[in-house]
Amino acid sequence: MDFSVFIIAAATLAVGIYIGRQSQKAALGSLARTADRKASAANEANDRYLEVLQRELANIIARDNPDKMIALYRKAKAQEREMLNADKARVQAELTALTHKYPAYEDFDKIGTKHFVPYSGEPLWGEEGEFSDAYLDISKFLILTRIQDSRSHRPIFPDDDDRSFQRCMQELKDRAFASSLRSAVNSYYLACRVAEQSGSPIGNYEDGQIGVFQLPSYADVRYGIHLKEANEYGIYSFFVHDDGKVSSRFSRSDASFENETALCR
């Protein structure tokens, strides 16, 4: 074989091997990037799943006890501040403890989340204490994994959410308060009808749970209401327009019934 031909063949082979290795390297790099994207997508999906569970738990807890939900929210937010200032070893230890407590993501679900169960319905299983613990644990898990992900800086409990959270909880409390006032007024009207039928009309009314008192007014009709078990005070007022339309409102007050605070709607 001509020596020059051999050199050309050898050079061609070397170039081919080099190009092949570069192509293989590029392909492997692409596969790694694809794997990273899949892992990232999986983590994102798991986070969304936990956030849904966190929301479902919060809805059940807040529905039954807004004050408890406020306490849990503040505790979870305090956890985040603490973990943000903790060293890597502490963060890893806390995360390891949670993964032992909840080996699978589904183990966080203490309410049997189903798409057809309304927020107003009773949870399928679980106890109140479990719901609180699960809410805090889910919150901590999300906090810890986000701290470990150096690419993410968005907090789980940002300060910007505080005002919205407080308003949501106040709306729930005011809704329950208005319902209790409405029930008290209905009981008062029933007692008035019974008293009238017996020939002894009444102005004010008290029993073991409520007190309803007529308040002075120039235009509308006003009643002060005392919810004895909760020791809360409110005012019910209504005004009858010339066309017969009735406007009514409930508000918070104190024992003097001289101050009114509008309820969140």
Secondary structure, DSSP 8 states (H G I E B T S, - for coil): --HHHHHHHHHHHHHHHHHHHHHHHHHHHHHHHHHHHHHHHHHHHHHHHHHHHHHHHHHHHHHH-HHHHHHHHHHHHHHHHHHHTS-HHHHHHHHHHHHHH-SSGGGG-SS---TTS-TTS--SS--HHHHHHHHHHHHHHHHHHHHH-TT----SS-GGGHHHHHHHHHHHHHHHHHHHHHHHHHHHHHHHHHHHHTT---S-EE-SSEEEEEE--SSSEEEEEEETTTTEEEEEEEEE-TTS-EEEEEEEE-TTS---EE---
